[in-house]
Amino acid sequence: MAEPFQIPGLAELREEIDAVDSELLALLNRRAGLSLAVGRAKKQVGGRVFDPAREAMLLERLAGRNSGPLKAEHVTSIWRAILSASRSLQKTCTVAYLGPEGTFSYFAAVDFLGESMTFAPCRDFNEIFRGITLKQFDFGVIPLENSIHGTIAQSFDLFSEYEVSIQAEFYSRISNSLLSREKSLDGVKTVYSHPQPLGQCAAWLRASLPQAKLVSVESTAAAAWKASREEGAASIGHRSMAEKLGMNCLASDIQDDASNWTRFVLVSAGDVTARQAPSEGAFKSSLLFTVPNRAGTLASVLNIFTTHKVNMTKLESRPLKGAACWDYIFFADVECDLSAPERAGLIHDLRACCSFVRVLGCYPEGPRLDSTVNTTGF
């Protein structure tokens, strides 16, 4: 019998790779031991397991030092997995998200935090906020706004109802798919999805399925399960749900704008605490405030930020629950670290001008997680 064809040098290269893998394993375990020591040190002073500022700085430094052939995004992805494993060694953390498994919130949470966390699906955003307040969950992943369909109003409302703080933000690119048991668009009579993806795909739906009935449900995963059991039904959501449920992917990238991003925040219980070390890189802060209902008060708040040379990137007003008609609470994002000692004067001026001020969080500017396999809605 003839000898099987051998590629010259392949065996030697594989032996070298095996040797490198052994070195990597030893180094990773050494790093894990150091991580456990860090966890013990944090426990003595009550430090948080997850330090988004430290992790963001680490990822940026490693990407800057990378000389290839690994791409910078590959380095970041590898180290996100390492950091996730390190966190799980220090403490088992439970992360709540809008479920069931298969929603955009789920895949976005895994992309940002890694697979070594424990992920807990919730029925709605209120369950996430309530569970965090009751210490049932360590963290919650909350979508705030979408680049096509705007803000998620319920998320903003819940920040004024629960004592939670924002630990980090991140952006996830969205690519919606139409999933169905049917084999072509001709057989689709009903489309299920969360209201956000239905809005994000409105133009495509009008052009491609003008006669289809559009039905809002609590999540894209729930929509996929529902559509998988109905003749003539389809859902908009994550492409991977098609294989999971034995459905066909009839169309991909059906959102009205290719630049479709959702901004998420990671929330936890407790108040905002000042960092022990000065903040590095681009930092943002989020806050809630109310002003007396008279002319010029909101302009006065905006002038305070102008005087302190701080740029405001978002201002959202919501009706103030339990108050008189036409009273509002404002959600704002600003480009600075409001927990820094040098911002004490700005906070003082705000409290003098506003009826109520609460800083929700101070955190690094979030990364853009452009994972092409995550084609989903909420």
Contacts in CASP RR format, 6 or more apart in sequence:
PFRMAT RR
TARGET T0000
AUTHOR 0000-0000-0000
METHOD contacts of the structure
MODEL  1
MAEPFQIPGLAELREEIDAVDSELLALLNRRAGLSLAVGRAKKQVGGRVF
DPAREAMLLERLAGRNSGPLKAEHVTSIWRAILSASRSLQKTCTVAYLGP
EGTFSYFAAVDFLGESMTFAPCRDFNEIFRGITLKQFDFGVIPLENSIHG
TIAQSFDLFSEYEVSIQAEFYSRISNSLLSREKSLDGVKTVYSHPQPLGQ
CAAWLRASLPQAKLVSVESTAAAAWKASREEGAASIGHRSMAEKLGMNCL
ASDIQDDASNWTRFVLVSAGDVTARQAPSEGAFKSSLLFTVPNRAGTLAS
VLNIFTTHKVNMTKLESRPLKGAACWDYIFFADVECDLSAPERAGLIHDL
RACCSFVRVLGCYPEGPRLDSTVNTTGF
28 82 0 8 1.000
31 82 0 8 1.000
31 86 0 8 1.000
32 85 0 8 1.000
32 86 0 8 1.000
32 89 0 8 1.000
33 89 0 8 1.000
35 86 0 8 1.000
35 89 0 8 1.000
35 90 0 8 1.000
36 89 0 8 1.000
36 90 0 8 1.000
38 90 0 8 1.000
39 49 0 8 1.000
39 90 0 8 1.000
39 91 0 8 1.000
42 48 0 8 1.000
42 49 0 8 1.000
42 90 0 8 1.000
48 167 0 8 1.000
48 268 0 8 1.000
49 87 0 8 1.000
49 90 0 8 1.000
49 91 0 8 1.000
49 93 0 8 1.000
49 138 0 8 1.000
50 87 0 8 1.000
50 93 0 8 1.000
50 139 0 8 1.000
50 167 0 8 1.000
50 168 0 8 1.000
50 266 0 8 1.000
52 167 0 8 1.000
52 168 0 8 1.000
52 266 0 8 1.000
52 363 0 8 1.000
52 364 0 8 1.000
53 275 0 8 1.000
53 279 0 8 1.000
53 280 0 8 1.000
53 283 0 8 1.000
53 363 0 8 1.000
53 364 0 8 1.000
55 83 0 8 1.000
56 364 0 8 1.000
56 366 0 8 1.000
56 367 0 8 1.000
57 280 0 8 1.000
57 281 0 8 1.000
57 364 0 8 1.000
58 79 0 8 1.000
58 83 0 8 1.000
59 76 0 8 1.000
59 79 0 8 1.000
59 80 0 8 1.000
59 367 0 8 1.000
62 75 0 8 1.000
62 76 0 8 1.000
62 79 0 8 1.000
63 72 0 8 1.000
63 75 0 8 1.000
63 76 0 8 1.000
64 72 0 8 1.000
66 72 0 8 1.000
66 75 0 8 1.000
70 78 0 8 1.000
76 367 0 8 1.000
80 111 0 8 1.000
80 112 0 8 1.000
80 113 0 8 1.000
80 114 0 8 1.000
81 114 0 8 1.000
81 115 0 8 1.000
81 116 0 8 1.000
83 114 0 8 1.000
84 113 0 8 1.000
84 114 0 8 1.000
84 115 0 8 1.000
84 116 0 8 1.000
84 117 0 8 1.000
85 116 0 8 1.000
87 93 0 8 1.000
87 113 0 8 1.000
87 116 0 8 1.000
87 117 0 8 1.000
88 116 0 8 1.000
88 117 0 8 1.000
91 138 0 8 1.000
92 118 0 8 1.000
93 117 0 8 1.000
93 118 0 8 1.000
93 138 0 8 1.000
93 139 0 8 1.000
94 117 0 8 1.000
94 118 0 8 1.000
94 119 0 8 1.000
94 120 0 8 1.000
94 136 0 8 1.000
94 137 0 8 1.000
94 138 0 8 1.000
94 139 0 8 1.000
95 109 0 8 1.000
95 113 0 8 1.000
95 117 0 8 1.000
95 118 0 8 1.000
95 119 0 8 1.000
95 120 0 8 1.000
95 137 0 8 1.000
95 138 0 8 1.000
95 139 0 8 1.000
95 140 0 8 1.000
95 141 0 8 1.000
96 120 0 8 1.000
96 121 0 8 1.000
96 122 0 8 1.000
96 127 0 8 1.000
96 128 0 8 1.000
96 131 0 8 1.000
96 132 0 8 1.000
96 136 0 8 1.000
96 137 0 8 1.000
96 139 0 8 1.000
96 140 0 8 1.000
96 141 0 8 1.000
97 103 0 8 1.000
97 105 0 8 1.000
97 106 0 8 1.000
97 109 0 8 1.000
97 119 0 8 1.000
97 120 0 8 1.000
97 121 0 8 1.000
97 122 0 8 1.000
97 128 0 8 1.000
97 140 0 8 1.000
97 141 0 8 1.000
98 105 0 8 1.000
98 106 0 8 1.000
98 121 0 8 1.000
98 122 0 8 1.000
98 124 0 8 1.000
98 125 0 8 1.000
98 128 0 8 1.000
98 141 0 8 1.000
98 143 0 8 1.000
98 218 0 8 1.000
98 219 0 8 1.000
98 378 0 8 1.000
99 105 0 8 1.000
99 106 0 8 1.000
99 121 0 8 1.000
99 122 0 8 1.000
99 123 0 8 1.000
99 219 0 8 1.000
99 221 0 8 1.000
99 222 0 8 1.000
100 121 0 8 1.000
100 219 0 8 1.000
100 221 0 8 1.000
100 222 0 8 1.000
100 225 0 8 1.000
101 119 0 8 1.000
101 121 0 8 1.000
101 221 0 8 1.000
102 220 0 8 1.000
102 221 0 8 1.000
102 224 0 8 1.000
102 238 0 8 1.000
102 240 0 8 1.000
102 241 0 8 1.000
102 244 0 8 1.000
102 376 0 8 1.000
103 121 0 8 1.000
103 194 0 8 1.000
103 219 0 8 1.000
103 220 0 8 1.000
103 221 0 8 1.000
103 238 0 8 1.000
103 376 0 8 1.000
103 377 0 8 1.000
103 378 0 8 1.000
104 143 0 8 1.000
104 172 0 8 1.000
104 174 0 8 1.000
104 220 0 8 1.000
104 237 0 8 1.000
104 238 0 8 1.000
104 262 0 8 1.000
104 374 0 8 1.000
104 376 0 8 1.000
104 377 0 8 1.000
104 378 0 8 1.000
105 141 0 8 1.000
105 143 0 8 1.000
105 219 0 8 1.000
105 264 0 8 1.000
105 378 0 8 1.000
106 119 0 8 1.000
106 121 0 8 1.000
106 221 0 8 1.000
107 172 0 8 1.000
107 238 0 8 1.000
107 371 0 8 1.000
107 374 0 8 1.000
107 376 0 8 1.000
108 141 0 8 1.000
108 143 0 8 1.000
108 170 0 8 1.000
108 172 0 8 1.000
108 262 0 8 1.000
108 264 0 8 1.000
108 369 0 8 1.000
108 374 0 8 1.000
109 117 0 8 1.000
109 119 0 8 1.000
109 141 0 8 1.000
109 264 0 8 1.000
110 119 0 8 1.000
111 170 0 8 1.000
111 172 0 8 1.000
111 369 0 8 1.000
111 371 0 8 1.000
111 374 0 8 1.000
112 141 0 8 1.000
112 168 0 8 1.000
112 170 0 8 1.000
112 172 0 8 1.000
112 264 0 8 1.000
112 266 0 8 1.000
112 367 0 8 1.000
112 369 0 8 1.000
113 139 0 8 1.000
113 266 0 8 1.000
120 137 0 8 1.000
122 128 0 8 1.000
123 218 0 8 1.000
124 218 0 8 1.000
125 142 0 8 1.000
125 154 0 8 1.000
125 155 0 8 1.000
125 158 0 8 1.000
126 154 0 8 1.000
126 158 0 8 1.000
128 137 0 8 1.000
128 140 0 8 1.000
128 141 0 8 1.000
128 142 0 8 1.000
128 267 0 8 1.000
129 158 0 8 1.000
129 161 0 8 1.000
129 162 0 8 1.000
129 164 0 8 1.000
129 267 0 8 1.000
130 162 0 8 1.000
131 137 0 8 1.000
132 138 0 8 1.000
132 139 0 8 1.000
132 140 0 8 1.000
132 162 0 8 1.000
132 164 0 8 1.000
132 267 0 8 1.000
132 268 0 8 1.000
132 269 0 8 1.000
133 162 0 8 1.000
133 163 0 8 1.000
133 164 0 8 1.000
133 269 0 8 1.000
135 269 0 8 1.000
138 268 0 8 1.000
139 167 0 8 1.000
139 266 0 8 1.000
139 267 0 8 1.000
139 268 0 8 1.000
140 266 0 8 1.000
140 267 0 8 1.000
140 268 0 8 1.000
141 264 0 8 1.000
141 265 0 8 1.000
141 266 0 8 1.000
142 155 0 8 1.000
142 264 0 8 1.000
142 265 0 8 1.000
142 266 0 8 1.000
142 267 0 8 1.000
143 152 0 8 1.000
143 155 0 8 1.000
143 196 0 8 1.000
143 262 0 8 1.000
143 263 0 8 1.000
143 264 0 8 1.000
143 378 0 8 1.000
144 151 0 8 1.000
144 152 0 8 1.000
144 155 0 8 1.000
144 156 0 8 1.000
144 263 0 8 1.000
144 264 0 8 1.000
144 265 0 8 1.000
145 151 0 8 1.000
145 152 0 8 1.000
145 262 0 8 1.000
145 263 0 8 1.000
146 152 0 8 1.000
146 174 0 8 1.000
146 196 0 8 1.000
146 200 0 8 1.000
146 260 0 8 1.000
146 261 0 8 1.000
146 262 0 8 1.000
146 263 0 8 1.000
147 257 0 8 1.000
147 259 0 8 1.000
147 260 0 8 1.000
147 261 0 8 1.000
147 262 0 8 1.000
148 199 0 8 1.000
148 200 0 8 1.000
148 255 0 8 1.000
148 256 0 8 1.000
148 257 0 8 1.000
148 260 0 8 1.000
149 196 0 8 1.000
149 199 0 8 1.000
149 200 0 8 1.000
151 316 0 8 1.000
152 196 0 8 1.000
153 318 0 8 1.000
156 316 0 8 1.000
156 318 0 8 1.000
156 331 0 8 1.000
157 318 0 8 1.000
157 321 0 8 1.000
159 288 0 8 1.000
159 331 0 8 1.000
159 360 0 8 1.000
160 288 0 8 1.000
160 318 0 8 1.000
160 320 0 8 1.000
160 321 0 8 1.000
160 329 0 8 1.000
161 321 0 8 1.000
163 269 0 8 1.000
163 270 0 8 1.000
163 271 0 8 1.000
164 267 0 8 1.000
164 268 0 8 1.000
164 269 0 8 1.000
164 270 0 8 1.000
164 360 0 8 1.000
165 267 0 8 1.000
165 268 0 8 1.000
165 269 0 8 1.000
165 270 0 8 1.000
165 271 0 8 1.000
165 272 0 8 1.000
165 360 0 8 1.000
165 361 0 8 1.000
166 265 0 8 1.000
166 266 0 8 1.000
166 267 0 8 1.000
166 286 0 8 1.000
166 360 0 8 1.000
166 361 0 8 1.000
166 363 0 8 1.000
167 265 0 8 1.000
167 266 0 8 1.000
167 267 0 8 1.000
167 268 0 8 1.000
167 361 0 8 1.000
167 363 0 8 1.000
168 265 0 8 1.000
168 266 0 8 1.000
168 363 0 8 1.000
168 364 0 8 1.000
168 366 0 8 1.000
169 263 0 8 1.000
169 264 0 8 1.000
169 265 0 8 1.000
169 266 0 8 1.000
169 284 0 8 1.000
169 363 0 8 1.000
169 365 0 8 1.000
169 366 0 8 1.000
170 263 0 8 1.000
170 264 0 8 1.000
170 266 0 8 1.000
170 366 0 8 1.000
170 367 0 8 1.000
170 368 0 8 1.000
170 369 0 8 1.000
171 261 0 8 1.000
171 262 0 8 1.000
171 263 0 8 1.000
171 264 0 8 1.000
171 366 0 8 1.000
171 367 0 8 1.000
171 368 0 8 1.000
171 369 0 8 1.000
172 261 0 8 1.000
172 262 0 8 1.000
172 264 0 8 1.000
172 369 0 8 1.000
172 371 0 8 1.000
172 374 0 8 1.000
173 260 0 8 1.000
173 261 0 8 1.000
173 368 0 8 1.000
173 369 0 8 1.000
173 370 0 8 1.000
173 371 0 8 1.000
173 372 0 8 1.000
173 374 0 8 1.000
174 197 0 8 1.000
174 200 0 8 1.000
174 255 0 8 1.000
174 260 0 8 1.000
174 261 0 8 1.000
174 262 0 8 1.000
174 374 0 8 1.000
174 375 0 8 1.000
174 376 0 8 1.000
174 377 0 8 1.000
175 239 0 8 1.000
175 252 0 8 1.000
175 253 0 8 1.000
175 255 0 8 1.000
175 260 0 8 1.000
175 372 0 8 1.000
175 374 0 8 1.000
175 375 0 8 1.000
175 376 0 8 1.000
176 197 0 8 1.000
176 200 0 8 1.000
176 201 0 8 1.000
176 236 0 8 1.000
176 237 0 8 1.000
176 252 0 8 1.000
176 253 0 8 1.000
176 254 0 8 1.000
176 255 0 8 1.000
176 260 0 8 1.000
176 375 0 8 1.000
176 376 0 8 1.000
176 377 0 8 1.000
177 236 0 8 1.000
177 237 0 8 1.000
177 238 0 8 1.000
177 239 0 8 1.000
177 242 0 8 1.000
177 249 0 8 1.000
177 251 0 8 1.000
177 252 0 8 1.000
177 253 0 8 1.000
177 254 0 8 1.000
177 375 0 8 1.000
177 376 0 8 1.000
178 185 0 8 1.000
178 188 0 8 1.000
178 191 0 8 1.000
178 234 0 8 1.000
178 235 0 8 1.000
178 236 0 8 1.000
178 249 0 8 1.000
178 250 0 8 1.000
178 251 0 8 1.000
178 252 0 8 1.000
178 254 0 8 1.000
179 224 0 8 1.000
179 227 0 8 1.000
179 228 0 8 1.000
179 234 0 8 1.000
179 235 0 8 1.000
179 236 0 8 1.000
179 237 0 8 1.000
179 239 0 8 1.000
179 241 0 8 1.000
179 242 0 8 1.000
179 245 0 8 1.000
179 247 0 8 1.000
179 248 0 8 1.000
179 249 0 8 1.000
179 250 0 8 1.000
180 187 0 8 1.000
180 188 0 8 1.000
180 227 0 8 1.000
180 232 0 8 1.000
180 233 0 8 1.000
180 234 0 8 1.000
180 235 0 8 1.000
180 247 0 8 1.000
180 248 0 8 1.000
180 250 0 8 1.000
181 227 0 8 1.000
181 228 0 8 1.000
181 230 0 8 1.000
181 231 0 8 1.000
181 232 0 8 1.000
181 233 0 8 1.000
181 246 0 8 1.000
181 247 0 8 1.000
181 248 0 8 1.000
182 188 0 8 1.000
182 231 0 8 1.000
182 232 0 8 1.000
182 234 0 8 1.000
182 248 0 8 1.000
182 250 0 8 1.000
183 248 0 8 1.000
184 250 0 8 1.000
185 208 0 8 1.000
185 209 0 8 1.000
185 250 0 8 1.000
185 251 0 8 1.000
187 232 0 8 1.000
188 209 0 8 1.000
188 212 0 8 1.000
188 232 0 8 1.000
188 233 0 8 1.000
188 234 0 8 1.000
188 250 0 8 1.000
189 211 0 8 1.000
189 212 0 8 1.000
189 213 0 8 1.000
189 232 0 8 1.000
189 233 0 8 1.000
190 212 0 8 1.000
190 213 0 8 1.000
190 214 0 8 1.000
190 215 0 8 1.000
190 227 0 8 1.000
190 230 0 8 1.000
190 232 0 8 1.000
190 233 0 8 1.000
190 234 0 8 1.000
191 198 0 8 1.000
191 205 0 8 1.000
191 209 0 8 1.000
191 212 0 8 1.000
191 213 0 8 1.000
191 214 0 8 1.000
191 215 0 8 1.000
191 227 0 8 1.000
191 233 0 8 1.000
191 234 0 8 1.000
191 235 0 8 1.000
191 236 0 8 1.000
192 215 0 8 1.000
192 216 0 8 1.000
192 217 0 8 1.000
192 222 0 8 1.000
192 223 0 8 1.000
192 224 0 8 1.000
192 226 0 8 1.000
192 227 0 8 1.000
192 233 0 8 1.000
192 234 0 8 1.000
192 235 0 8 1.000
192 236 0 8 1.000
193 201 0 8 1.000
193 214 0 8 1.000
193 216 0 8 1.000
193 217 0 8 1.000
193 220 0 8 1.000
193 223 0 8 1.000
193 235 0 8 1.000
193 236 0 8 1.000
193 237 0 8 1.000
193 377 0 8 1.000
194 216 0 8 1.000
194 217 0 8 1.000
194 218 0 8 1.000
194 219 0 8 1.000
194 220 0 8 1.000
194 223 0 8 1.000
194 377 0 8 1.000
194 378 0 8 1.000
195 216 0 8 1.000
196 377 0 8 1.000
196 378 0 8 1.000
197 220 0 8 1.000
197 236 0 8 1.000
197 237 0 8 1.000
197 255 0 8 1.000
197 376 0 8 1.000
197 377 0 8 1.000
197 378 0 8 1.000
198 205 0 8 1.000
198 214 0 8 1.000
198 216 0 8 1.000
198 236 0 8 1.000
199 256 0 8 1.000
200 255 0 8 1.000
200 256 0 8 1.000
200 257 0 8 1.000
200 260 0 8 1.000
200 377 0 8 1.000
201 236 0 8 1.000
201 254 0 8 1.000
201 255 0 8 1.000
201 256 0 8 1.000
202 256 0 8 1.000
203 256 0 8 1.000
204 251 0 8 1.000
204 254 0 8 1.000
204 255 0 8 1.000
204 256 0 8 1.000
205 212 0 8 1.000
205 214 0 8 1.000
205 254 0 8 1.000
208 251 0 8 1.000
208 254 0 8 1.000
212 234 0 8 1.000
217 223 0 8 1.000
217 226 0 8 1.000
219 378 0 8 1.000
220 235 0 8 1.000
220 236 0 8 1.000
220 237 0 8 1.000
220 238 0 8 1.000
220 241 0 8 1.000
220 376 0 8 1.000
220 377 0 8 1.000
220 378 0 8 1.000
221 238 0 8 1.000
221 241 0 8 1.000
223 235 0 8 1.000
223 236 0 8 1.000
223 237 0 8 1.000
224 235 0 8 1.000
224 237 0 8 1.000
224 238 0 8 1.000
224 241 0 8 1.000
224 242 0 8 1.000
224 244 0 8 1.000
224 245 0 8 1.000
224 247 0 8 1.000
225 245 0 8 1.000
226 233 0 8 1.000
226 235 0 8 1.000
227 233 0 8 1.000
227 234 0 8 1.000
227 235 0 8 1.000
227 247 0 8 1.000
228 235 0 8 1.000
228 245 0 8 1.000
228 246 0 8 1.000
228 247 0 8 1.000
234 250 0 8 1.000
235 241 0 8 1.000
236 254 0 8 1.000
236 377 0 8 1.000
237 375 0 8 1.000
237 376 0 8 1.000
237 377 0 8 1.000
238 374 0 8 1.000
238 375 0 8 1.000
238 376 0 8 1.000
238 377 0 8 1.000
239 249 0 8 1.000
239 252 0 8 1.000
239 373 0 8 1.000
239 375 0 8 1.000
239 376 0 8 1.000
240 373 0 8 1.000
240 375 0 8 1.000
241 247 0 8 1.000
242 248 0 8 1.000
242 249 0 8 1.000
252 375 0 8 1.000
253 375 0 8 1.000
261 368 0 8 1.000
262 377 0 8 1.000
262 378 0 8 1.000
265 286 0 8 1.000
272 338 0 8 1.000
272 339 0 8 1.000
272 359 0 8 1.000
272 360 0 8 1.000
272 361 0 8 1.000
272 362 0 8 1.000
273 339 0 8 1.000
274 339 0 8 1.000
274 340 0 8 1.000
274 341 0 8 1.000
275 337 0 8 1.000
275 339 0 8 1.000
275 340 0 8 1.000
275 362 0 8 1.000
278 340 0 8 1.000
279 337 0 8 1.000
279 340 0 8 1.000
279 362 0 8 1.000
279 364 0 8 1.000
281 364 0 8 1.000
281 365 0 8 1.000
282 335 0 8 1.000
282 364 0 8 1.000
282 365 0 8 1.000
283 335 0 8 1.000
283 336 0 8 1.000
283 337 0 8 1.000
283 362 0 8 1.000
283 363 0 8 1.000
283 364 0 8 1.000
283 365 0 8 1.000
284 313 0 8 1.000
284 333 0 8 1.000
284 334 0 8 1.000
284 335 0 8 1.000
284 336 0 8 1.000
284 362 0 8 1.000
284 363 0 8 1.000
284 364 0 8 1.000
284 365 0 8 1.000
285 333 0 8 1.000
285 334 0 8 1.000
285 336 0 8 1.000
285 337 0 8 1.000
285 338 0 8 1.000
285 339 0 8 1.000
285 359 0 8 1.000
285 360 0 8 1.000
285 361 0 8 1.000
285 362 0 8 1.000
285 363 0 8 1.000
286 331 0 8 1.000
286 332 0 8 1.000
286 333 0 8 1.000
286 359 0 8 1.000
286 360 0 8 1.000
286 361 0 8 1.000
287 331 0 8 1.000
287 332 0 8 1.000
287 334 0 8 1.000
287 338 0 8 1.000
287 357 0 8 1.000
287 358 0 8 1.000
287 359 0 8 1.000
287 360 0 8 1.000
287 361 0 8 1.000
288 329 0 8 1.000
288 330 0 8 1.000
288 331 0 8 1.000
288 332 0 8 1.000
288 356 0 8 1.000
288 357 0 8 1.000
288 358 0 8 1.000
288 360 0 8 1.000
289 301 0 8 1.000
289 329 0 8 1.000
289 330 0 8 1.000
289 332 0 8 1.000
289 350 0 8 1.000
289 354 0 8 1.000
289 355 0 8 1.000
289 356 0 8 1.000
289 357 0 8 1.000
289 358 0 8 1.000
290 320 0 8 1.000
290 327 0 8 1.000
290 328 0 8 1.000
290 329 0 8 1.000
290 330 0 8 1.000
290 354 0 8 1.000
290 355 0 8 1.000
290 356 0 8 1.000
291 297 0 8 1.000
291 298 0 8 1.000
291 300 0 8 1.000
291 301 0 8 1.000
291 330 0 8 1.000
291 353 0 8 1.000
291 354 0 8 1.000
291 355 0 8 1.000
292 355 0 8 1.000
293 326 0 8 1.000
293 327 0 8 1.000
297 353 0 8 1.000
298 330 0 8 1.000
300 353 0 8 1.000
301 330 0 8 1.000
301 350 0 8 1.000
301 353 0 8 1.000
301 354 0 8 1.000
302 312 0 8 1.000
304 346 0 8 1.000
304 349 0 8 1.000
304 350 0 8 1.000
304 353 0 8 1.000
305 311 0 8 1.000
305 312 0 8 1.000
305 334 0 8 1.000
305 346 0 8 1.000
307 349 0 8 1.000
308 343 0 8 1.000
308 345 0 8 1.000
308 346 0 8 1.000
308 349 0 8 1.000
310 334 0 8 1.000
310 335 0 8 1.000
310 336 0 8 1.000
310 346 0 8 1.000
311 334 0 8 1.000
311 335 0 8 1.000
312 332 0 8 1.000
312 333 0 8 1.000
312 334 0 8 1.000
312 335 0 8 1.000
313 333 0 8 1.000
313 334 0 8 1.000
313 335 0 8 1.000
314 331 0 8 1.000
314 332 0 8 1.000
314 333 0 8 1.000
315 330 0 8 1.000
315 331 0 8 1.000
315 332 0 8 1.000
316 330 0 8 1.000
316 331 0 8 1.000
316 332 0 8 1.000
317 328 0 8 1.000
317 329 0 8 1.000
317 330 0 8 1.000
317 331 0 8 1.000
318 328 0 8 1.000
318 329 0 8 1.000
318 330 0 8 1.000
318 331 0 8 1.000
319 327 0 8 1.000
319 328 0 8 1.000
319 329 0 8 1.000
320 327 0 8 1.000
320 328 0 8 1.000
320 329 0 8 1.000
329 356 0 8 1.000
336 343 0 8 1.000
337 343 0 8 1.000
337 362 0 8 1.000
338 346 0 8 1.000
338 347 0 8 1.000
338 359 0 8 1.000
338 361 0 8 1.000
338 362 0 8 1.000
339 359 0 8 1.000
339 361 0 8 1.000
339 362 0 8 1.000
340 362 0 8 1.000
347 357 0 8 1.000
347 359 0 8 1.000
350 357 0 8 1.000
351 357 0 8 1.000
END
